Amino acid sequence: MTPFPPNPPPVSLRAFRPSDVPFVASIVAEALHEHYDPSLYASLSTEWPDGFLVAADPHEVPIGFLLGVSQVEREARVLMFAVERHHRTLGVGTLLMDAFLERCRLRAFQRVTLEVRVSNATAIRFYTRYRFSVIDLLRAYYSDGENGYQMAVELR
Ligand SMILES: CC(C)(COP(=O)(O)OP(=O)(O)OC[C@H]1O[C@@H](n2cnc3c(N)ncnc32)[C@H](O)[C@@H]1OP(=O)(O)O)[C@@H](O)C(=O)NCCC(=O)NCCS
């Protein structure tokens, strides 16, 4: 997808590093209201390191990330995706999703799936822009009882 000129943020994309854990965990707490054991991030990154993308500021501090896994043959799943609050709507999420989908295509994946809260209109609009569509309603999917949508996009 096209970046947003003329002032793209000074952000670099790179692979996840173990030293990113505190920053990633803080983004997860604020953006996704979840608290995971810190060891989860490193363990999820081992199977497909390229699927864990970090957007870092000029000081190398993570300001957003996308953690994708591949648990089904020829398919990727976005497990977590968030940009730090003060850096949203600047194109960072688009940078991350563009790079992730490119990596999925390089691996010849046919489909990408994800789950999203039904109330998360911002994320649903973002995913719809990438042609993700709702394929299932997941009742009481989240720990607070909220329903989720499963969304998917076919890659070609
Ligand atoms: C969803 C999320 C990751 C998107 O990240 P982001 O960095 O804000 O994404 P972008 O800036 O690339 O795009 C966001 C919107 O801003 C617009 N935008 C981006 N840069 C812009 C610019 N320079 N000028 C004008 N509009 C711009 C995009 O068109 C996009 O619009 P859309 O949502 O209608 O498609 C972010 O909102 C987030 O972290 N939300 C909380 C966590 C969350 O809900 N995660 C998903 C869970 S499933």
The ligand as a Tripos MOL2 file, in Angstrom:
@<TRIPOS>MOLECULE
LIG
   48    50     1     0     0
SMALL
NO_CHARGES

@<TRIPOS>ATOM
      1 C1         -4.6510   -0.5060   14.4440 C.3       1 LIG1
      2 C2         -3.3350    0.2490   14.6150 C.3       1 LIG1
      3 C3         -2.2060   -0.7370   14.8360 C.3       1 LIG1
      4 C4         -3.0540    1.0950   13.3640 C.3       1 LIG1
      5 O1         -1.7800    1.7120   13.5410 O.3       1 LIG1
      6 P1         -1.4700    3.1850   12.9610 P.3       1 LIG1
      7 O2         -0.0240    3.4110   13.0870 O.co2     1 LIG1
      8 O3         -2.3740    4.1800   13.5660 O.co2     1 LIG1
      9 O4         -1.8530    2.9430   11.4300 O.3       1 LIG1
     10 P2         -1.6680    3.9800   10.2220 P.3       1 LIG1
     11 O5         -1.2210    5.3030   10.7360 O.co2     1 LIG1
     12 O6         -0.8140    3.3390    9.2070 O.co2     1 LIG1
     13 O7         -3.1280    4.0530    9.6550 O.3       1 LIG1
     14 C5         -4.2040    4.4850   10.4880 C.3       1 LIG1
     15 C6         -5.1160    5.4220    9.7180 C.3       1 LIG1
     16 O8         -4.4910    6.6790    9.6150 O.3       1 LIG1
     17 C7         -4.4420    7.0770    8.2390 C.3       1 LIG1
     18 N1         -3.1650    7.7640    8.0610 N.ar      1 LIG1
     19 C8         -1.9550    7.2510    8.2710 C.ar      1 LIG1
     20 N2         -1.0110    8.1880    8.0340 N.ar      1 LIG1
     21 C9         -1.6820    9.3200    7.6830 C.ar      1 LIG1
     22 C10        -1.2630   10.6230    7.3290 C.ar      1 LIG1
     23 N3          0.0130   10.9840    7.2910 N.pl3     1 LIG1
     24 N4         -2.2040   11.5080    7.0420 N.ar      1 LIG1
     25 C11        -3.5010   11.1650    7.0840 C.ar      1 LIG1
     26 N5         -3.9430    9.9380    7.4020 N.ar      1 LIG1
     27 C12        -3.0430    9.0370    7.7050 C.ar      1 LIG1
     28 C13        -4.5040    5.8060    7.4610 C.3       1 LIG1
     29 O9         -5.0850    6.0130    6.1920 O.3       1 LIG1
     30 C14        -5.3780    4.9450    8.3160 C.3       1 LIG1
     31 O10        -6.7320    5.1620    8.0130 O.3       1 LIG1
     32 P3         -7.7590    3.9330    8.0750 P.3       1 LIG1
     33 O11        -7.7100    3.4030    9.4750 O.co2     1 LIG1
     34 O12        -9.0310    4.5540    7.7030 O.co2     1 LIG1
     35 O13        -7.2710    2.9130    7.1000 O.co2     1 LIG1
     36 C15        -3.4330    1.2570   15.8130 C.3       1 LIG1
     37 O14        -4.6240    1.9960   15.6960 O.3       1 LIG1
     38 C16        -3.3840    0.5920   17.1870 C.2       1 LIG1
     39 O15        -2.3170    0.3070   17.7070 O.2       1 LIG1
     40 N6         -4.5570    0.4050   17.8060 N.am      1 LIG1
     41 C17        -4.6370   -0.1590   19.1560 C.3       1 LIG1
     42 C18        -4.2820   -1.6070   19.1560 C.3       1 LIG1
     43 C19        -5.1980   -2.3880   18.2490 C.2       1 LIG1
     44 O16        -6.3940   -2.1600   18.1960 O.2       1 LIG1
     45 N7         -4.5930   -3.3480   17.5390 N.am      1 LIG1
     46 C20        -5.3320   -4.2440   16.6750 C.3       1 LIG1
     47 C21        -5.8630   -5.3590   17.5070 C.3       1 LIG1
     48 S1         -6.6000   -6.6080   16.4890 S.3       1 LIG1
@<TRIPOS>BOND
     1     1     2 1
     2     2     3 1
     3     2     4 1
     4     2    36 1
     5     4     5 1
     6     5     6 1
     7     6     7 2
     8     6     8 1
     9     6     9 1
    10     9    10 1
    11    10    11 2
    12    10    12 1
    13    10    13 1
    14    13    14 1
    15    14    15 1
    16    15    16 1
    17    15    30 1
    18    16    17 1
    19    17    18 1
    20    17    28 1
    21    18    19 ar
    22    18    27 ar
    23    19    20 ar
    24    20    21 ar
    25    21    22 ar
    26    21    27 ar
    27    22    23 1
    28    22    24 ar
    29    24    25 ar
    30    25    26 ar
    31    26    27 ar
    32    28    29 1
    33    28    30 1
    34    30    31 1
    35    31    32 1
    36    32    33 2
    37    32    34 1
    38    32    35 1
    39    36    37 1
    40    36    38 1
    41    38    39 2
    42    38    40 1
    43    40    41 1
    44    41    42 1
    45    42    43 1
    46    43    44 2
    47    43    45 1
    48    45    46 1
    49    46    47 1
    50    47    48 1
@<TRIPOS>SUBSTRUCTURE
     1 LIG1         1 GROUP 0 **** ****
